[in-house]
């Protein structure tokens, strides 16, 4: 199936007449432009951070997240970034979308009403089955972090992983089960 054929309905509510339209620059663009809906020019001094209003609120369906990301042109030319990039818009958030802009450039940066300040990318969020385990499946990397994968050779041998989710007897859908669920369902406390 062509992944671009799946459409998600996202409600867009304009909180201000100055709010811009969510639009992609090209048909192949991943991000939708977010624009400033501030009343007047906003100046961000070097090293300063500003919370910029967009005048938009979103109604995201469950399973979809909005990620607010920097615009590459602002970053490259002016040193202006979305500070918490990607900023997360959760599916149950109904407030105004605001952008945390930080000026890492050498001079003041002015944001005018209607200026494109960030981009919004929609990402699917999977349902995750979290299970308490006594130990983790081994990997070639192990607990190495912060640059360790660039310093140590990693063997490409297949690893066996324990089943974290399995079919429930008599059921048709894969369901997450914990040891506590098994004790309760068996009545004897014994696991199968």
Rosetta constraint file for C-alpha pairs under 8 A:
AtomPair CA 1 CA 5 HARMONIC 7.81 0.50
AtomPair CA 2 CA 6 HARMONIC 7.69 0.50
AtomPair CA 8 CA 61 HARMONIC 7.53 0.50
AtomPair CA 9 CA 60 HARMONIC 7.46 0.50
AtomPair CA 9 CA 61 HARMONIC 7.04 0.50
AtomPair CA 10 CA 58 HARMONIC 6.81 0.50
AtomPair CA 10 CA 59 HARMONIC 5.59 0.50
AtomPair CA 10 CA 60 HARMONIC 5.11 0.50
AtomPair CA 10 CA 61 HARMONIC 6.72 0.50
AtomPair CA 11 CA 58 HARMONIC 5.51 0.50
AtomPair CA 11 CA 59 HARMONIC 4.55 0.50
AtomPair CA 11 CA 60 HARMONIC 6.63 0.50
AtomPair CA 12 CA 56 HARMONIC 6.77 0.50
AtomPair CA 12 CA 57 HARMONIC 5.99 0.50
AtomPair CA 12 CA 58 HARMONIC 4.82 0.50
AtomPair CA 12 CA 59 HARMONIC 6.45 0.50
AtomPair CA 13 CA 56 HARMONIC 5.71 0.50
AtomPair CA 13 CA 57 HARMONIC 5.10 0.50
AtomPair CA 13 CA 58 HARMONIC 6.17 0.50
AtomPair CA 14 CA 19 HARMONIC 6.26 0.50
AtomPair CA 14 CA 55 HARMONIC 5.98 0.50
AtomPair CA 14 CA 56 HARMONIC 4.85 0.50
AtomPair CA 14 CA 57 HARMONIC 6.56 0.50
AtomPair CA 15 CA 19 HARMONIC 7.16 0.50
AtomPair CA 15 CA 55 HARMONIC 4.94 0.50
AtomPair CA 15 CA 56 HARMONIC 5.61 0.50
AtomPair CA 15 CA 57 HARMONIC 6.98 0.50
AtomPair CA 15 CA 96 HARMONIC 7.60 0.50
AtomPair CA 16 CA 37 HARMONIC 7.30 0.50
AtomPair CA 16 CA 55 HARMONIC 5.06 0.50
AtomPair CA 16 CA 56 HARMONIC 7.45 0.50
AtomPair CA 17 CA 55 HARMONIC 7.85 0.50
AtomPair CA 18 CA 37 HARMONIC 5.07 0.50
AtomPair CA 18 CA 38 HARMONIC 7.56 0.50
AtomPair CA 18 CA 39 HARMONIC 7.86 0.50
AtomPair CA 18 CA 55 HARMONIC 6.92 0.50
AtomPair CA 18 CA 113 HARMONIC 7.33 0.50
AtomPair CA 18 CA 114 HARMONIC 7.23 0.50
AtomPair CA 19 CA 35 HARMONIC 7.18 0.50
AtomPair CA 19 CA 36 HARMONIC 7.20 0.50
AtomPair CA 19 CA 37 HARMONIC 5.02 0.50
AtomPair CA 19 CA 54 HARMONIC 5.84 0.50
AtomPair CA 19 CA 55 HARMONIC 4.63 0.50
AtomPair CA 19 CA 56 HARMONIC 6.29 0.50
AtomPair CA 19 CA 114 HARMONIC 7.50 0.50
AtomPair CA 20 CA 34 HARMONIC 7.09 0.50
AtomPair CA 20 CA 35 HARMONIC 5.64 0.50
AtomPair CA 20 CA 36 HARMONIC 7.48 0.50
AtomPair CA 20 CA 37 HARMONIC 7.11 0.50
AtomPair CA 20 CA 54 HARMONIC 7.31 0.50
AtomPair CA 20 CA 55 HARMONIC 7.66 0.50
AtomPair CA 20 CA 114 HARMONIC 6.39 0.50
AtomPair CA 21 CA 33 HARMONIC 7.88 0.50
AtomPair CA 21 CA 34 HARMONIC 7.76 0.50
AtomPair CA 22 CA 32 HARMONIC 5.55 0.50
AtomPair CA 22 CA 33 HARMONIC 5.70 0.50
AtomPair CA 22 CA 34 HARMONIC 6.37 0.50
AtomPair CA 23 CA 32 HARMONIC 4.93 0.50
AtomPair CA 23 CA 33 HARMONIC 5.65 0.50
AtomPair CA 24 CA 29 HARMONIC 5.85 0.50
AtomPair CA 24 CA 30 HARMONIC 7.46 0.50
AtomPair CA 24 CA 31 HARMONIC 6.16 0.50
AtomPair CA 24 CA 32 HARMONIC 4.56 0.50
AtomPair CA 24 CA 33 HARMONIC 6.18 0.50
AtomPair CA 25 CA 29 HARMONIC 6.30 0.50
AtomPair CA 25 CA 32 HARMONIC 7.48 0.50
AtomPair CA 25 CA 33 HARMONIC 7.56 0.50
AtomPair CA 30 CA 121 HARMONIC 6.14 0.50
AtomPair CA 31 CA 119 HARMONIC 5.16 0.50
AtomPair CA 31 CA 120 HARMONIC 5.03 0.50
AtomPair CA 31 CA 121 HARMONIC 4.62 0.50
AtomPair CA 31 CA 122 HARMONIC 7.78 0.50
AtomPair CA 32 CA 119 HARMONIC 5.23 0.50
AtomPair CA 32 CA 120 HARMONIC 4.92 0.50
AtomPair CA 32 CA 121 HARMONIC 6.43 0.50
AtomPair CA 33 CA 116 HARMONIC 6.23 0.50
AtomPair CA 33 CA 117 HARMONIC 7.60 0.50
AtomPair CA 33 CA 118 HARMONIC 6.16 0.50
AtomPair CA 33 CA 119 HARMONIC 4.58 0.50
AtomPair CA 33 CA 120 HARMONIC 6.34 0.50
AtomPair CA 34 CA 54 HARMONIC 6.68 0.50
AtomPair CA 34 CA 116 HARMONIC 5.60 0.50
AtomPair CA 34 CA 117 HARMONIC 5.95 0.50
AtomPair CA 34 CA 118 HARMONIC 5.16 0.50
AtomPair CA 34 CA 119 HARMONIC 5.36 0.50
AtomPair CA 34 CA 120 HARMONIC 6.64 0.50
AtomPair CA 35 CA 54 HARMONIC 5.78 0.50
AtomPair CA 35 CA 113 HARMONIC 7.58 0.50
AtomPair CA 35 CA 114 HARMONIC 5.28 0.50
AtomPair CA 35 CA 115 HARMONIC 5.19 0.50
AtomPair CA 35 CA 116 HARMONIC 4.10 0.50
AtomPair CA 35 CA 117 HARMONIC 5.38 0.50
AtomPair CA 35 CA 118 HARMONIC 7.01 0.50
AtomPair CA 36 CA 52 HARMONIC 6.35 0.50
AtomPair CA 36 CA 53 HARMONIC 5.85 0.50
AtomPair CA 36 CA 54 HARMONIC 4.96 0.50
AtomPair CA 36 CA 55 HARMONIC 7.75 0.50
AtomPair CA 36 CA 111 HARMONIC 7.28 0.50
AtomPair CA 36 CA 112 HARMONIC 6.95 0.50
AtomPair CA 36 CA 113 HARMONIC 5.18 0.50
AtomPair CA 36 CA 114 HARMONIC 5.10 0.50
AtomPair CA 36 CA 115 HARMONIC 5.52 0.50
AtomPair CA 36 CA 116 HARMONIC 6.47 0.50
AtomPair CA 36 CA 117 HARMONIC 6.48 0.50
AtomPair CA 37 CA 52 HARMONIC 7.68 0.50
AtomPair CA 37 CA 53 HARMONIC 5.44 0.50
AtomPair CA 37 CA 54 HARMONIC 4.71 0.50
AtomPair CA 37 CA 55 HARMONIC 5.41 0.50
AtomPair CA 37 CA 113 HARMONIC 5.39 0.50
AtomPair CA 37 CA 114 HARMONIC 6.18 0.50
AtomPair CA 38 CA 42 HARMONIC 7.54 0.50
AtomPair CA 38 CA 52 HARMONIC 6.95 0.50
AtomPair CA 38 CA 53 HARMONIC 5.86 0.50
AtomPair CA 38 CA 54 HARMONIC 7.36 0.50
AtomPair CA 38 CA 112 HARMONIC 7.52 0.50
AtomPair CA 38 CA 113 HARMONIC 5.46 0.50
AtomPair CA 39 CA 113 HARMONIC 6.57 0.50
AtomPair CA 40 CA 112 HARMONIC 6.41 0.50
AtomPair CA 40 CA 113 HARMONIC 6.07 0.50
AtomPair CA 41 CA 110 HARMONIC 6.49 0.50
AtomPair CA 41 CA 111 HARMONIC 5.63 0.50
AtomPair CA 41 CA 112 HARMONIC 4.50 0.50
AtomPair CA 41 CA 113 HARMONIC 6.49 0.50
AtomPair CA 42 CA 110 HARMONIC 5.61 0.50
AtomPair CA 42 CA 111 HARMONIC 5.03 0.50
AtomPair CA 42 CA 112 HARMONIC 6.40 0.50
AtomPair CA 43 CA 108 HARMONIC 6.47 0.50
AtomPair CA 43 CA 109 HARMONIC 5.59 0.50
AtomPair CA 43 CA 110 HARMONIC 4.37 0.50
AtomPair CA 43 CA 111 HARMONIC 6.23 0.50
AtomPair CA 44 CA 48 HARMONIC 5.96 0.50
AtomPair CA 44 CA 49 HARMONIC 6.71 0.50
AtomPair CA 44 CA 50 HARMONIC 6.56 0.50
AtomPair CA 44 CA 102 HARMONIC 7.64 0.50
AtomPair CA 44 CA 103 HARMONIC 6.39 0.50
AtomPair CA 44 CA 108 HARMONIC 5.64 0.50
AtomPair CA 44 CA 109 HARMONIC 5.14 0.50
AtomPair CA 44 CA 110 HARMONIC 6.27 0.50
AtomPair CA 44 CA 111 HARMONIC 7.82 0.50
AtomPair CA 45 CA 49 HARMONIC 8.00 0.50
AtomPair CA 45 CA 103 HARMONIC 6.65 0.50
AtomPair CA 45 CA 107 HARMONIC 6.74 0.50
AtomPair CA 45 CA 108 HARMONIC 4.37 0.50
AtomPair CA 45 CA 109 HARMONIC 6.38 0.50
AtomPair CA 46 CA 103 HARMONIC 5.25 0.50
AtomPair CA 46 CA 104 HARMONIC 5.88 0.50
AtomPair CA 46 CA 105 HARMONIC 5.77 0.50
AtomPair CA 46 CA 106 HARMONIC 5.79 0.50
AtomPair CA 46 CA 107 HARMONIC 5.58 0.50
AtomPair CA 46 CA 108 HARMONIC 5.58 0.50
AtomPair CA 46 CA 109 HARMONIC 7.67 0.50
AtomPair CA 47 CA 102 HARMONIC 6.97 0.50
AtomPair CA 47 CA 103 HARMONIC 5.44 0.50
AtomPair CA 47 CA 104 HARMONIC 5.48 0.50
AtomPair CA 47 CA 105 HARMONIC 7.54 0.50
AtomPair CA 48 CA 102 HARMONIC 5.94 0.50
AtomPair CA 48 CA 103 HARMONIC 5.77 0.50
AtomPair CA 48 CA 104 HARMONIC 7.85 0.50
AtomPair CA 49 CA 83 HARMONIC 7.98 0.50
AtomPair CA 49 CA 100 HARMONIC 6.84 0.50
AtomPair CA 49 CA 101 HARMONIC 5.65 0.50
AtomPair CA 49 CA 102 HARMONIC 4.37 0.50
AtomPair CA 49 CA 103 HARMONIC 6.49 0.50
AtomPair CA 50 CA 100 HARMONIC 5.80 0.50
AtomPair CA 50 CA 101 HARMONIC 5.33 0.50
AtomPair CA 50 CA 102 HARMONIC 6.51 0.50
AtomPair CA 51 CA 98 HARMONIC 6.30 0.50
AtomPair CA 51 CA 99 HARMONIC 5.59 0.50
AtomPair CA 51 CA 100 HARMONIC 4.67 0.50
AtomPair CA 51 CA 101 HARMONIC 6.35 0.50
AtomPair CA 52 CA 98 HARMONIC 5.46 0.50
AtomPair CA 52 CA 99 HARMONIC 5.07 0.50
AtomPair CA 52 CA 100 HARMONIC 6.39 0.50
AtomPair CA 52 CA 101 HARMONIC 7.09 0.50
AtomPair CA 53 CA 96 HARMONIC 7.43 0.50
AtomPair CA 53 CA 97 HARMONIC 6.79 0.50
AtomPair CA 53 CA 98 HARMONIC 4.71 0.50
AtomPair CA 53 CA 99 HARMONIC 6.60 0.50
AtomPair CA 54 CA 96 HARMONIC 7.21 0.50
AtomPair CA 54 CA 97 HARMONIC 5.95 0.50
AtomPair CA 54 CA 98 HARMONIC 5.76 0.50
AtomPair CA 54 CA 99 HARMONIC 7.49 0.50
AtomPair CA 55 CA 96 HARMONIC 6.28 0.50
AtomPair CA 55 CA 97 HARMONIC 7.04 0.50
AtomPair CA 56 CA 96 HARMONIC 5.48 0.50
AtomPair CA 56 CA 97 HARMONIC 5.75 0.50
AtomPair CA 57 CA 94 HARMONIC 5.94 0.50
AtomPair CA 57 CA 95 HARMONIC 5.60 0.50
AtomPair CA 57 CA 96 HARMONIC 4.61 0.50
AtomPair CA 57 CA 97 HARMONIC 5.73 0.50
AtomPair CA 58 CA 93 HARMONIC 7.63 0.50
AtomPair CA 58 CA 94 HARMONIC 6.06 0.50
AtomPair CA 58 CA 95 HARMONIC 7.64 0.50
AtomPair CA 58 CA 96 HARMONIC 7.75 0.50
AtomPair CA 58 CA 97 HARMONIC 7.65 0.50
AtomPair CA 59 CA 91 HARMONIC 6.84 0.50
AtomPair CA 59 CA 92 HARMONIC 7.55 0.50
AtomPair CA 59 CA 93 HARMONIC 7.55 0.50
AtomPair CA 59 CA 94 HARMONIC 6.43 0.50
AtomPair CA 60 CA 64 HARMONIC 6.25 0.50
AtomPair CA 60 CA 65 HARMONIC 7.16 0.50
AtomPair CA 60 CA 66 HARMONIC 7.91 0.50
AtomPair CA 60 CA 90 HARMONIC 7.54 0.50
AtomPair CA 60 CA 91 HARMONIC 4.63 0.50
AtomPair CA 60 CA 92 HARMONIC 7.13 0.50
AtomPair CA 61 CA 91 HARMONIC 5.82 0.50
AtomPair CA 62 CA 91 HARMONIC 5.55 0.50
AtomPair CA 62 CA 92 HARMONIC 7.67 0.50
AtomPair CA 63 CA 91 HARMONIC 7.24 0.50
AtomPair CA 63 CA 124 HARMONIC 5.71 0.50
AtomPair CA 63 CA 125 HARMONIC 4.92 0.50
AtomPair CA 63 CA 126 HARMONIC 6.49 0.50
AtomPair CA 63 CA 127 HARMONIC 7.71 0.50
AtomPair CA 64 CA 90 HARMONIC 7.69 0.50
AtomPair CA 64 CA 91 HARMONIC 6.19 0.50
AtomPair CA 64 CA 122 HARMONIC 6.66 0.50
AtomPair CA 64 CA 123 HARMONIC 5.73 0.50
AtomPair CA 64 CA 124 HARMONIC 4.68 0.50
AtomPair CA 64 CA 125 HARMONIC 5.58 0.50
AtomPair CA 65 CA 88 HARMONIC 6.87 0.50
AtomPair CA 65 CA 89 HARMONIC 5.85 0.50
AtomPair CA 65 CA 90 HARMONIC 5.45 0.50
AtomPair CA 65 CA 91 HARMONIC 5.99 0.50
AtomPair CA 65 CA 122 HARMONIC 5.69 0.50
AtomPair CA 65 CA 123 HARMONIC 5.20 0.50
AtomPair CA 65 CA 124 HARMONIC 6.25 0.50
AtomPair CA 65 CA 125 HARMONIC 6.47 0.50
AtomPair CA 66 CA 88 HARMONIC 5.89 0.50
AtomPair CA 66 CA 89 HARMONIC 4.74 0.50
AtomPair CA 66 CA 90 HARMONIC 6.74 0.50
AtomPair CA 66 CA 91 HARMONIC 7.92 0.50
AtomPair CA 66 CA 120 HARMONIC 6.31 0.50
AtomPair CA 66 CA 121 HARMONIC 5.74 0.50
AtomPair CA 66 CA 122 HARMONIC 4.65 0.50
AtomPair CA 66 CA 123 HARMONIC 6.35 0.50
AtomPair CA 67 CA 85 HARMONIC 7.84 0.50
AtomPair CA 67 CA 86 HARMONIC 5.33 0.50
AtomPair CA 67 CA 87 HARMONIC 5.40 0.50
AtomPair CA 67 CA 88 HARMONIC 4.94 0.50
AtomPair CA 67 CA 89 HARMONIC 6.24 0.50
AtomPair CA 67 CA 120 HARMONIC 5.51 0.50
AtomPair CA 67 CA 121 HARMONIC 5.11 0.50
AtomPair CA 67 CA 122 HARMONIC 6.20 0.50
AtomPair CA 67 CA 123 HARMONIC 7.23 0.50
AtomPair CA 68 CA 82 HARMONIC 7.56 0.50
AtomPair CA 68 CA 85 HARMONIC 6.38 0.50
AtomPair CA 68 CA 86 HARMONIC 5.13 0.50
AtomPair CA 68 CA 87 HARMONIC 4.74 0.50
AtomPair CA 68 CA 88 HARMONIC 6.46 0.50
AtomPair CA 68 CA 89 HARMONIC 7.70 0.50
AtomPair CA 68 CA 99 HARMONIC 7.36 0.50
AtomPair CA 68 CA 118 HARMONIC 6.63 0.50
AtomPair CA 68 CA 119 HARMONIC 5.74 0.50
AtomPair CA 68 CA 120 HARMONIC 4.70 0.50
AtomPair CA 68 CA 121 HARMONIC 6.58 0.50
AtomPair CA 69 CA 82 HARMONIC 6.03 0.50
AtomPair CA 69 CA 85 HARMONIC 5.15 0.50
AtomPair CA 69 CA 86 HARMONIC 4.94 0.50
AtomPair CA 69 CA 87 HARMONIC 6.73 0.50
AtomPair CA 69 CA 118 HARMONIC 5.79 0.50
AtomPair CA 69 CA 119 HARMONIC 5.29 0.50
AtomPair CA 69 CA 120 HARMONIC 6.27 0.50
AtomPair CA 69 CA 121 HARMONIC 7.51 0.50
AtomPair CA 70 CA 74 HARMONIC 7.60 0.50
AtomPair CA 70 CA 75 HARMONIC 7.02 0.50
AtomPair CA 70 CA 81 HARMONIC 5.25 0.50
AtomPair CA 70 CA 82 HARMONIC 4.87 0.50
AtomPair CA 70 CA 85 HARMONIC 6.63 0.50
AtomPair CA 70 CA 86 HARMONIC 7.82 0.50
AtomPair CA 70 CA 117 HARMONIC 7.61 0.50
AtomPair CA 70 CA 118 HARMONIC 5.09 0.50
AtomPair CA 70 CA 119 HARMONIC 6.36 0.50
AtomPair CA 71 CA 75 HARMONIC 6.34 0.50
AtomPair CA 71 CA 81 HARMONIC 7.32 0.50
AtomPair CA 71 CA 117 HARMONIC 6.78 0.50
AtomPair CA 71 CA 118 HARMONIC 5.14 0.50
AtomPair CA 71 CA 119 HARMONIC 6.23 0.50
AtomPair CA 72 CA 76 HARMONIC 5.99 0.50
AtomPair CA 73 CA 77 HARMONIC 5.86 0.50
AtomPair CA 73 CA 78 HARMONIC 7.82 0.50
AtomPair CA 74 CA 78 HARMONIC 5.28 0.50
AtomPair CA 74 CA 79 HARMONIC 6.41 0.50
AtomPair CA 74 CA 80 HARMONIC 5.43 0.50
AtomPair CA 74 CA 81 HARMONIC 7.05 0.50
AtomPair CA 74 CA 117 HARMONIC 7.73 0.50
AtomPair CA 75 CA 79 HARMONIC 4.48 0.50
AtomPair CA 75 CA 80 HARMONIC 4.79 0.50
AtomPair CA 75 CA 81 HARMONIC 5.51 0.50
AtomPair CA 76 CA 80 HARMONIC 7.96 0.50
AtomPair CA 78 CA 103 HARMONIC 7.79 0.50
AtomPair CA 78 CA 104 HARMONIC 7.88 0.50
AtomPair CA 78 CA 105 HARMONIC 5.62 0.50
AtomPair CA 78 CA 109 HARMONIC 7.48 0.50
AtomPair CA 79 CA 103 HARMONIC 6.00 0.50
AtomPair CA 79 CA 104 HARMONIC 4.93 0.50
AtomPair CA 79 CA 105 HARMONIC 4.35 0.50
AtomPair CA 79 CA 106 HARMONIC 7.97 0.50
AtomPair CA 80 CA 101 HARMONIC 6.66 0.50
AtomPair CA 80 CA 102 HARMONIC 5.62 0.50
AtomPair CA 80 CA 103 HARMONIC 4.56 0.50
AtomPair CA 80 CA 104 HARMONIC 5.90 0.50
AtomPair CA 80 CA 105 HARMONIC 6.58 0.50
AtomPair CA 80 CA 109 HARMONIC 7.94 0.50
AtomPair CA 81 CA 85 HARMONIC 7.87 0.50
AtomPair CA 81 CA 101 HARMONIC 5.66 0.50
AtomPair CA 81 CA 102 HARMONIC 5.39 0.50
AtomPair CA 81 CA 103 HARMONIC 6.69 0.50
AtomPair CA 81 CA 104 HARMONIC 7.61 0.50
AtomPair CA 82 CA 86 HARMONIC 7.46 0.50
AtomPair CA 82 CA 87 HARMONIC 7.80 0.50
AtomPair CA 82 CA 99 HARMONIC 6.79 0.50
AtomPair CA 82 CA 100 HARMONIC 5.50 0.50
AtomPair CA 82 CA 101 HARMONIC 4.70 0.50
AtomPair CA 82 CA 102 HARMONIC 6.23 0.50
AtomPair CA 82 CA 118 HARMONIC 7.10 0.50
AtomPair CA 83 CA 100 HARMONIC 5.71 0.50
AtomPair CA 83 CA 101 HARMONIC 5.73 0.50
AtomPair CA 83 CA 102 HARMONIC 5.54 0.50
AtomPair CA 84 CA 100 HARMONIC 6.91 0.50
AtomPair CA 87 CA 99 HARMONIC 7.97 0.50
AtomPair CA 89 CA 93 HARMONIC 6.64 0.50
AtomPair CA 89 CA 97 HARMONIC 7.72 0.50
AtomPair CA 99 CA 117 HARMONIC 7.87 0.50
AtomPair CA 99 CA 118 HARMONIC 7.33 0.50
AtomPair CA 103 CA 108 HARMONIC 7.72 0.50
AtomPair CA 103 CA 109 HARMONIC 7.06 0.50
AtomPair CA 111 CA 115 HARMONIC 6.35 0.50
AtomPair CA 111 CA 117 HARMONIC 7.88 0.50
AtomPair CA 129 CA 164 HARMONIC 7.66 0.50
AtomPair CA 129 CA 165 HARMONIC 7.14 0.50
AtomPair CA 129 CA 176 HARMONIC 5.81 0.50
AtomPair CA 131 CA 164 HARMONIC 6.73 0.50
AtomPair CA 131 CA 176 HARMONIC 8.00 0.50
AtomPair CA 131 CA 177 HARMONIC 7.84 0.50
AtomPair CA 131 CA 178 HARMONIC 6.34 0.50
AtomPair CA 132 CA 178 HARMONIC 7.54 0.50
AtomPair CA 137 CA 159 HARMONIC 7.84 0.50
AtomPair CA 137 CA 160 HARMONIC 7.38 0.50
AtomPair CA 137 CA 161 HARMONIC 5.78 0.50
AtomPair CA 137 CA 162 HARMONIC 7.26 0.50
AtomPair CA 138 CA 142 HARMONIC 6.45 0.50
AtomPair CA 138 CA 159 HARMONIC 7.24 0.50
AtomPair CA 139 CA 159 HARMONIC 7.02 0.50
AtomPair CA 140 CA 154 HARMONIC 5.32 0.50
AtomPair CA 140 CA 155 HARMONIC 5.85 0.50
AtomPair CA 140 CA 156 HARMONIC 7.66 0.50
AtomPair CA 141 CA 148 HARMONIC 7.98 0.50
AtomPair CA 141 CA 149 HARMONIC 6.91 0.50
AtomPair CA 141 CA 154 HARMONIC 6.46 0.50
AtomPair CA 144 CA 148 HARMONIC 5.35 0.50
AtomPair CA 144 CA 149 HARMONIC 7.24 0.50
AtomPair CA 145 CA 149 HARMONIC 7.20 0.50
AtomPair CA 147 CA 151 HARMONIC 6.95 0.50
AtomPair CA 148 CA 152 HARMONIC 6.24 0.50
AtomPair CA 149 CA 153 HARMONIC 7.42 0.50
AtomPair CA 149 CA 154 HARMONIC 7.63 0.50
AtomPair CA 164 CA 176 HARMONIC 7.39 0.50
AtomPair CA 165 CA 174 HARMONIC 6.84 0.50
AtomPair CA 165 CA 175 HARMONIC 6.13 0.50
AtomPair CA 165 CA 176 HARMONIC 4.80 0.50
AtomPair CA 165 CA 177 HARMONIC 6.41 0.50
AtomPair CA 166 CA 174 HARMONIC 5.62 0.50
AtomPair CA 166 CA 175 HARMONIC 6.09 0.50
AtomPair CA 166 CA 176 HARMONIC 6.64 0.50
AtomPair CA 166 CA 177 HARMONIC 7.42 0.50
AtomPair CA 167 CA 171 HARMONIC 6.79 0.50
AtomPair CA 167 CA 172 HARMONIC 7.12 0.50
AtomPair CA 167 CA 173 HARMONIC 6.42 0.50
AtomPair CA 167 CA 174 HARMONIC 4.59 0.50
AtomPair CA 167 CA 175 HARMONIC 5.92 0.50
AtomPair CA 168 CA 172 HARMONIC 7.55 0.50
AtomPair CA 168 CA 173 HARMONIC 7.53 0.50
AtomPair CA 168 CA 174 HARMONIC 6.81 0.50
AtomPair CA 168 CA 175 HARMONIC 6.34 0.50
AtomPair CA 177 CA 181 HARMONIC 5.95 0.50
AtomPair CA 177 CA 182 HARMONIC 7.14 0.50
AtomPair CA 178 CA 182 HARMONIC 6.54 0.50
AtomPair CA 179 CA 183 HARMONIC 6.28 0.50
AtomPair CA 179 CA 191 HARMONIC 7.42 0.50
AtomPair CA 180 CA 184 HARMONIC 6.23 0.50
AtomPair CA 181 CA 185 HARMONIC 6.07 0.50
AtomPair CA 182 CA 186 HARMONIC 6.01 0.50
AtomPair CA 182 CA 189 HARMONIC 7.39 0.50
AtomPair CA 182 CA 190 HARMONIC 7.69 0.50
AtomPair CA 182 CA 191 HARMONIC 6.10 0.50
AtomPair CA 182 CA 192 HARMONIC 7.97 0.50
AtomPair CA 183 CA 187 HARMONIC 6.10 0.50
AtomPair CA 183 CA 188 HARMONIC 6.59 0.50
AtomPair CA 183 CA 189 HARMONIC 4.17 0.50
AtomPair CA 183 CA 190 HARMONIC 6.14 0.50
AtomPair CA 183 CA 191 HARMONIC 6.56 0.50
AtomPair CA 184 CA 188 HARMONIC 7.89 0.50
AtomPair CA 184 CA 189 HARMONIC 6.91 0.50
AtomPair CA 186 CA 190 HARMONIC 6.87 0.50
AtomPair CA 186 CA 191 HARMONIC 7.60 0.50
